[in-house]
Amino acid sequence: MDKSTYLCIWINNSKLKQTFVKEERLYEKKLMDQLFKNGKSFFVFPFKVFYLSLGTTARFPSKVLISVPKKNFNRAVDRNRIKRLMREAYRRNKSLLCPSGQEKSCRHPLLIGLIYTAKVHIDYVEIERKIILILQQLLEKNEQVTR
């Protein structure tokens, strides 16, 4: 069994629904301000990642803000395509944030801001690989904080 087959089987067996509903999106101004003011950050090319752990339980593992600066991509078509690829990569791999058995409610949800910083287009496979790496790092950092 090769790696891609194993990944497909693992994704299909994941109990967390592969949707990206409004409750998972970070759209509230107060929470955004809190994320950028009090949150921590790290960099995984081509993403600048901001994160902040919430103290309450939530139905979803995180609230995500996805941004592509107009400074790097003047045309809205280009920005929207990159955001669509980022959303899809997150949607398919968000189950990494909630360990098995906690799918119904995550004890320590995160506010996450993903900002695309590259000045060139990157294909979906590379974006997904980086999103998986980011989610794994966020899980490790969130576990360290909650101990």
PEJO-V616821 format. One record per residue. SS is DSSP state (H for helix, E for strand, L for the rest). PHI is phi in whole degrees, 0 to 359 (999 if undefined). PSI is psi as a letter, one per 20 degrees, with the letter a starting at -180 (NA if undefined). Layout:
BEGIN
((SS/PHI/PSI) (SS/PHI/PSI))
END
This chain:
BEGIN
((L/999/p) (L/276/r) (H/298/g) (H/294/h) (H/294/g) (H/298/g) (H/297/g) (H/297/g) (H/296/g) (H/296/g) (H/296/g) (H/292/h) (H/275/i) (L/296/p) (L/273/i) (L/286/p) (L/297/p) (L/269/m) (L/235/r) (L/224/m) (L/274/r) (H/300/h) (H/296/h) (H/271/i) (E/269/p) (L/269/o) (L/236/i) (L/278/p) (H/301/g) (H/298/g) (H/291/h) (H/297/g) (H/299/g) (H/297/g) (H/299/g) (H/284/h) (H/276/g) (H/254/i) (L/282/r) (E/256/r) (E/215/q) (E/208/r) (E/235/p) (E/230/o) (L/306/p) (L/259/k) (E/244/p) (E/261/p) (E/246/p) (E/253/q) (E/212/q) (E/209/p) (E/276/p) (L/269/q) (L/277/i) (L/257/r) (L/275/q) (E/215/r) (L/286/h) (L/242/q) (L/292/h) (E/194/r) (E/244/p) (E/242/p) (E/249/p) (E/242/p) (E/221/q) (E/231/o) (L/295/q) (L/293/h) (L/300/h) (L/272/h) (L/227/o) (L/291/h) (L/276/p) (H/299/h) (H/301/g) (H/292/g) (H/299/g) (H/295/h) (H/295/g) (H/296/g) (H/297/h) (H/296/g) (H/294/h) (H/295/g) (H/299/g) (H/295/g) (H/296/g) (H/294/g) (H/303/g) (H/284/h) (H/239/j) (H/294/i) (H/294/i) (H/294/h) (H/283/h) (L/250/o) (L/300/q) (L/302/q) (L/96/i) (L/244/k) (L/294/h) (L/291/g) (L/211/p) (E/268/p) (L/291/h) (L/231/n) (L/290/r) (E/242/q) (E/262/p) (E/233/p) (E/243/o) (E/251/o) (E/243/p) (E/280/o) (L/252/i) (L/291/q) (L/259/j) (L/234/r) (L/286/q) (L/238/q) (L/289/r) (H/299/h) (H/299/g) (H/292/g) (H/298/g) (H/296/g) (H/298/g) (H/289/h) (H/297/g) (H/298/g) (H/299/g) (H/297/g) (H/296/h) (H/295/g) (H/295/g) (H/296/h) (H/298/g) (H/298/g) (H/293/h) (H/292/h) (H/292/h) (H/294/h) (H/290/h) (H/279/i) (L/284/NA))
END
